[in-house]
Amino acid sequence: MQISKRADVPDLDVRRVRGNVIEQRQISPDGYHLILARDGVDVEAGRLVTLHGRSLVEDRSYTVVSGERDEHIEVLYRLIPTGVLTPQLAALQSGDTIEWSGPYGQFVLRDPARPIWFIATGTGIAPCRSYIRTHPNLDITILHGVRHTAELYFRDEFSSYKYHPCLSADTAPDCHSGRVTQRLKDIHCPLEAHYYLCGAYEMIYEVQDMLLDKGVSPDHIFNEGYYYRLDP
């Protein structure tokens, strides 16, 4: 899948630093919120940082979940018990150090003044939090699909926006029962909006087709897909 890019992004000042762990929070049974010292690195909302393991094949990239003016760099990740990096990350404690580098990536807001729709599954909600912490007055509609209520990361921070949490395995008040794509079928999608899709590739393919069928221009759709690597 090709990730949409913007032509006016300047060359990035990519740095590799050994930074301190400020805090590690377990926010769901397998979801972790890792907070790192910024070390003077500026990261635009929606960019990626690479967290480095013991060898090159263990490195993984994550979209920052912090805002551009936040004191620290923050990352949201899912623990994969059989993975090569996330068990190392989950063992980190305050005061430990980890090497990371960045920023990378092109999943940045093209036009914050335009209506924004953000459609995500799982930890793909991370860049959305980065966007609203950087631009708190965004006109943004958020659709977040997960299996269980505990995976609705940062739910309280999204409640003041047009927020549609979707649960495929749980039921809860004020949540849609079903997949995020089922919820999207029932909603009017304005053609002037920009649509940002982040999460599993299968969701992105399905949502892109749905948006195109609704008449949304492909030039208004931007995506960042991921998959879980379980082996080196």
VOSE-181584 format. One line per 2 residues: for each residue x, y, z of N, C-alpha, C. Coordinates in steps of 0.2 Angstrom, whole numbers, plus 5000, padded with zeros to 4 digits. Each point is the difference from the previous one (the first is absolute). Example, Ala and Ser with C-alpha at 12.3 -4.5 7.8 and 13.67 -1.06 7.14 Angstrom:
2
5066 4972 5039 4996 5006 5000 5004 5006 5000; 4998 5005 4996 5004 5006 5001 4996 5005 5003 .
***
This chain:
232
5004 4994 5000 4996 5006 5000 5004 5006 5000; 4999 5005 4996 5004 5006 4999 4996 5005 5005 .
5005 5003 5004 4997 5005 5005 5000 5007 4996; 4995 5003 5001 4999 5007 4997 5006 5005 5002 .
5003 5004 4996 5005 5004 5002 4998 5007 4998; 5003 5005 5003 4999 5007 4999 5007 5003 4997 .
4999 5004 4994 5006 5002 4997 5004 5005 5003; 4997 5004 5005 5003 5006 5003 5003 4998 5007 .
5001 4994 5002 5003 4998 5006 5008 5001 4999; 5003 5004 5004 5007 5002 5000 5004 4993 5002 .
5006 5000 4998 5005 4995 5003 5000 5000 5007; 4999 4994 5003 5000 4999 5007 5007 4999 5003 .
5000 5003 5006 5007 4999 5004 4999 4994 5004; 5002 4994 4997 5000 4994 5004 5006 4999 5005 .
4998 4999 5006 5005 4999 5005 5000 4993 5003; 5005 4998 5003 5000 4994 5004 5003 5002 5007 .
4996 4998 5005 5001 5002 5007 5000 4994 5004; 5003 5001 5006 4999 4995 5005 4996 5004 5006 .
4994 4999 5001 4996 5004 5004 4997 4996 5006; 4999 5004 5005 4997 4997 5006 4993 4999 5000 .
4998 4994 5003 4993 4999 5001 4997 5004 5006; 4995 5004 4998 4997 5004 5006 4995 4996 5003 .
4996 4996 4997 4995 4996 5003 4997 4995 4995; 4998 4994 5003 4997 4995 4996 4993 4999 5003 .
4995 5000 4996 4993 4999 5003 4997 4994 4996; 4997 4995 5003 4996 4995 4997 4993 5002 5000 .
4997 5001 4995 4994 5003 4999 4994 4996 4998; 5002 4993 4999 4995 4995 4998 5004 4993 5001 .
4997 4995 5000 5003 4994 5001 5007 4999 4995; 5000 5002 4994 5006 5000 4996 5002 5007 4997 .
4997 5005 5003 5001 5007 4997 5005 5004 5005; 5005 5003 4997 5005 5003 5004 5001 5007 4997 .
5001 5005 5005 5001 5007 4998 5007 5002 5003; 5005 5001 4995 5007 5001 5002 5001 5007 4999 .
5003 5003 5005 5002 5007 5000 5007 5001 5001; 5003 5003 4995 5008 5001 4999 5002 5007 5000 .
5006 5002 5003 5002 5006 5000 5001 5003 4992; 4998 5006 4999 5000 5003 4993 5007 5001 4998 .
5005 5001 5004 5007 5002 4998 5000 5005 4994; 4996 5005 5000 5001 5005 4995 4997 4998 4993 .
4997 4995 4999 4998 4998 4994 4993 5002 4998; 4999 5004 4995 4993 5002 4998 4997 4995 4996 .
4994 4998 5001 4996 4995 4997 4993 5002 4998; 4999 5001 4993 4994 5003 4998 4994 4994 5001 .
4994 5003 5002 4995 4995 5001 4999 4995 4994; 5000 4994 5002 4999 4995 4994 5006 4997 4998 .
5006 5002 5003 5006 4997 4998 5002 4993 5004; 5004 4997 4997 5002 4993 5003 5007 5001 5004 .
5001 4996 5005 5007 4999 5003 5001 4993 4999; 5007 4998 5000 5002 4993 5000 5003 4999 5007 .
4997 4995 5003 5003 4997 5007 5005 4995 4998; 5006 5000 5003 5005 4995 4998 5001 4995 5005 .
5000 4994 4997 5001 4994 5005 5007 4998 5000; 5002 4994 5002 5007 4998 5000 5003 4999 4994 .
4997 4999 4994 5003 5000 4994 4995 5003 4995; 5003 5001 4994 4996 5004 4995 4993 4996 4998 .
5000 4994 5000 4994 4996 4998 4994 5001 5005; 5002 5002 5006 4995 5001 5006 4997 5007 5000 .
5003 5005 4996 4997 5007 5000 4993 5000 4997; 4996 5004 5003 4993 5001 4998 4998 5008 5000 .
4996 5002 4996 4998 5007 4999 4993 5001 5003; 4999 5005 5004 4993 5002 5002 4999 5007 4999 .
4993 5002 4999 4998 5007 4999 5000 5003 5007; 5003 5006 5001 4999 5003 5007 4993 5001 5001 .
4999 5000 5007 4993 5001 5003 5000 5007 5003; 5006 5003 5001 5000 5006 5003 4999 5006 4995 .
4999 5006 5003 4999 5006 4996 5007 5003 4999; 5000 5005 4995 5006 5003 4998 5003 5004 5006 .
4996 5003 5004 5002 5004 5006 5000 4997 5006; 4999 4993 5000 5000 4996 5007 5008 5000 5002 .
5001 4999 5006 5006 5000 5003 5004 4994 4998; 4997 4994 4999 5003 4994 4999 4998 4997 4993 .
5004 4995 4998 4997 4996 4994 4997 4994 5003; 4994 4998 4997 4996 4995 5003 4998 4995 4994 .
5000 4994 5002 4998 4995 4995 4995 4995 5003; 4996 4998 4996 4995 4994 5002 5001 4994 4996 .
5001 4994 5004 5001 4994 4996 4996 4994 5003; 5000 4995 4997 4996 4994 5002 5006 4995 5001 .
5000 4997 5006 5004 4995 5002 4999 4993 4996; 5004 4998 4996 5000 4994 4997 5005 4995 5003 .
4997 4995 5005 5004 4996 5004 5006 4996 4996; 4998 4998 4994 5005 4996 4996 5004 5005 4995 .
4999 5006 5000 5004 5005 4996 5007 5001 5003; 5004 5004 4996 5007 5001 5002 5001 5006 5003 .
4996 5005 4999 5001 5007 5003 4996 5001 5006; 4993 4999 4999 4995 5003 5005 5002 4996 5007 .
5002 4994 5001 5001 4998 5007 5006 5004 5003; 5005 5002 4996 5005 5004 5002 4997 5007 5003 .
4996 5003 4996 4997 5006 5002 4996 4999 5006; 4996 4995 5001 4996 4999 5005 5004 5000 5007 .
5006 4998 4999 5004 4999 5006 5003 5006 5003; 5000 5006 4996 5003 5006 5001 4997 5003 5006 .
5004 5004 5004 4997 5003 5006 5003 5007 5000; 4997 5004 5004 5002 5007 5001 5008 5001 5001 .
5003 5004 4997 5008 5000 5001 5004 4996 4995; 4997 4995 4997 5003 4996 4995 5001 5004 4994 .
5005 4998 4995 5001 5003 4994 4998 4996 4994; 4999 5003 4995 4999 4996 4993 5002 5005 4995 .
5003 4996 4995 5001 5004 4994 4994 5001 4995; 4999 5006 4997 4995 5001 4996 5002 5005 4995 .
4997 5000 4994 5002 5005 4995 4994 5002 4996; 5000 5006 4997 4995 5003 4997 5001 5008 4999 .
4995 5003 4997 4993 4997 4998 5001 4998 4992; 4995 4996 4999 4999 4997 4993 4992 5001 4998 .
4999 4998 4994 4993 4999 4998 4997 5006 4997; 4994 4999 4997 4996 5005 4996 4993 5001 5003 .
4998 4996 5005 4993 5000 5002 4998 5006 5004; 5001 5006 4997 4999 5006 5004 4994 5004 4997 .
4997 5004 5004 4994 5004 4998 5002 5004 4994; 4996 4999 4994 5001 5005 4994 4997 5007 5001 .
4994 5000 5003 4997 5006 5001 4996 5000 5007; 5002 5003 5005 4997 4999 5007 4993 5005 5000 .
4999 5004 4995 4994 5004 5000 4995 4996 4996; 5001 4995 4997 4995 4996 4997 4997 4995 5004 .
4993 4998 4999 4997 4995 5004 5005 4993 5000; 5001 4997 5005 5004 4994 5000 4996 4994 5003 .
5001 4995 4996 4997 4993 5003 5006 4996 5001; 5000 4997 5006 5006 4995 5002 4996 4994 5001 .
5002 4994 4997 4998 4994 5000 5005 4995 5002; 5000 4997 5006 5005 4996 5002 4998 4993 5003 .
5004 4995 5000 4999 4994 5004 5006 5000 5005; 4999 4997 5006 5005 4999 5005 5004 5005 5002 .
5007 4999 5000 5005 5005 5002 5001 5005 4994; 4996 4999 4994 5000 5005 4995 4997 5007 5002 .
4997 5000 5006 4997 5007 5002 5006 5005 5002; 5006 4997 5001 5006 5004 5002 5000 5007 4997 .
5001 5000 4993 5001 5007 4997 4994 5005 5001; 4994 4997 5001 4994 5004 5001 5001 5004 5007 .
5003 4997 5005 5001 5003 5006 5005 5006 4999; 5005 4998 4996 5006 5005 4999 4997 5006 4996 .
4995 4999 4995 4997 5005 4997 4996 5005 5004; 4996 4997 5005 4996 5004 5004 5003 5004 5006 .
5006 4997 5002 5004 5003 5005 5004 5006 4997; 5001 5000 4993 5004 5005 4997 4995 5005 4997 .
4994 4998 4998 4995 5004 4997 4993 4999 5004; 4999 5003 5006 4994 4998 5004 4994 5002 4997 .
5000 5005 4995 4994 5003 4998 4998 4996 4993; 5003 4995 4998 4998 4996 4994 4993 4999 5000 .
4997 5000 4994 4993 4998 4998 5001 4992 4998; 5000 4996 5005 5002 4993 4999 4995 4995 5002 .
4999 4995 4996 4995 4994 5001 5005 4994 5001; 4999 4996 5005 5004 4995 5002 4996 4993 5000 .
5002 4995 4996 4997 4994 5000 5006 4995 5003; 4999 4997 5005 5005 4995 5003 4997 4993 5001 .
5003 4996 4997 4998 4993 5000 5004 4995 5004; 4998 4997 5005 5004 4995 5004 4995 4994 5002 .
5003 4995 5003 4996 4995 5003 4997 5001 5006; 5004 5002 5005 4998 5001 5007 5000 5007 5002 .
4996 5002 5005 5000 5007 5003 5006 5002 5002; 5004 4996 5003 5007 5002 5003 5005 5003 4995 .
4998 4998 4993 5005 5002 4995 4998 5007 4997; 4995 5003 5003 4998 5007 4997 5005 5005 5003 .
5006 5000 4998 5005 5004 5003 4998 5007 4999; 5002 5004 5006 4999 5007 5000 4993 5002 4999 .
4995 4996 5002 4993 5001 4998 4998 5007 5003; 5002 5001 5006 4998 5007 5004 5002 5006 4996 .
5006 4999 4997 5002 5006 4996 4997 5002 4994; 4996 4994 4997 4996 5001 4994 4993 5002 5001 .
4998 5000 5006 4993 5001 5001 4997 5006 4998; 5004 5006 5000 4997 5006 4998 5000 5001 4993 .
5002 4995 4996 5000 5000 4993 4994 4996 4997; 4999 4999 4994 4995 4996 4997 5003 4993 5000 .
4999 4996 5005 5003 4994 5001 4996 4994 5000; 5002 4995 4996 4996 4994 4999 5004 4994 5002 .
5000 4997 5006 5003 4994 5002 4996 4994 4998; 5004 4995 4997 4997 4994 4997 5003 4994 5003 .
4995 4996 5003 5003 4994 5003 4997 4993 4997; 5005 4996 4998 4998 4994 4996 4999 4994 5004 .
5003 5000 5007 4999 4994 5004 4997 5002 5007; 4999 5006 5001 4997 5003 5007 4994 5004 4998 .
4996 5001 5005 4994 5005 5000 5001 5005 5005; 4999 5006 4999 5000 5005 5005 4996 5006 4998 .
4997 5004 5005 4996 5006 4999 5004 5005 4995; 4997 5003 4996 5003 5005 4996 5005 4998 4995 .
5000 4993 4999 5005 4997 4995 4996 4996 4995; 5002 5001 4993 4997 4996 4995 5002 4992 5001 .
4995 4996 4999 5002 4993 5000 5001 4997 4993; 5006 4999 4999 5002 4998 4993 5007 5003 4998 .
5002 4998 4994 5006 5003 4997 4999 5007 4998; 5006 5003 5000 5000 5007 4998 4998 5001 4993 .
5001 4995 4996 4997 5001 4993 4993 4999 5000; 4997 4997 5004 4992 4999 5000 4997 5007 5003 .
5004 5003 5004 4998 5007 5002 5000 5005 4995; 5006 5000 4996 5001 5005 4995 4994 4999 4994 .
4997 4994 4999 4995 5000 4995 4994 5004 5001; 4999 5001 5007 4994 5004 5002 5001 5007 5001 .
5006 5003 4998 5001 5007 5001 5001 5004 4994; 4998 5006 4999 5001 5004 4995 5007 5002 5000 .
5004 5000 4994 5007 5002 5000 5000 5006 4996; 5002 5006 5002 5000 5006 4996 5006 4999 4995 .
4998 5003 4994 5005 4999 4995 5006 5005 5001; 4999 5005 5004 5005 5005 5000 5005 4998 5006 .
4999 4995 5004 5004 4998 5005 5006 4997 4998; 5005 4999 5004 5006 4996 4999 5000 4994 5005 .
5001 4994 4997 4999 4994 5004 5007 4997 5001; 5002 4998 5006 5006 4997 5002 4998 4993 5003 .
5003 4995 4997 4999 4993 5002 5006 4997 5003; 5000 4997 5006 5006 4998 5003 4998 4993 5004 .
5004 4995 4998 4998 4994 5004 5002 4994 4995; 4996 4994 5001 5001 4994 4996 4999 5001 4993 .
5004 4997 4996 4999 5002 4993 4993 4997 4997; 4998 4995 5003 4993 4998 4998 4995 5005 5001 .
5000 5004 5005 4995 5005 5002 5001 5006 4995; 5007 5001 4998 5001 5006 4996 4998 4998 4993 .
5001 4994 4997 4997 4999 4994 4993 5000 4999; 4996 4998 5005 4993 5000 5001 4997 5007 5000 .
5003 5004 5005 4998 5007 5000 5001 5004 4994; 5006 4999 4997 5001 5004 4994 4995 4999 4995 .
4998 4993 4999 4995 4999 4995 4993 5003 5002; 4999 5000 5006 4993 5003 5002 5000 5007 4999 .
5006 5003 5002 5000 5008 4999 4999 5001 4992; 5004 4997 4996 5000 5001 4993 4992 4999 4997 .
4997 4995 5003 4993 4998 4998 4996 5006 5002; 5001 5003 5006 4996 5006 5002 5002 5006 4996 .
5005 5000 4996 5001 5006 4996 5006 5004 5002; 5004 4998 5005 5005 5003 5003 5006 5000 4995 .
5003 5005 4998 5006 5001 4996 5006 4996 5003; 5003 4996 4995 5006 4996 5003 5006 5005 5002 .
5000 5006 4998 5004 5005 5002 4999 5003 5007; 4994 4998 5003 4998 5002 5007 5001 4994 5005 .
5003 4995 4998 5001 4994 5004 5008 4998 5001; 5002 5000 5006 5007 4999 5002 5000 4994 5005 .
5005 4996 5000 5000 4994 5004 5007 4998 5003; 5000 4997 5005 5006 4997 5003 4998 4993 5003 .
5002 4995 4996 4998 4993 5002 5006 4997 5004; 4998 4994 5004 5005 4997 5004 4998 4992 5000 .
5005 4996 5002 4998 4993 5002 5005 4999 5005; 4998 4994 5004 5004 4998 5005 5005 4995 4998 .
5007 5001 5001 5005 4995 4999 5001 4996 5006; 4999 4994 4999 5001 4995 5006 5007 4997 5000 .
5004 5000 4995 5006 4997 5000 5005 5005 4997; 5007 4999 5001 5005 5005 4998 5001 4999 4992 .
***
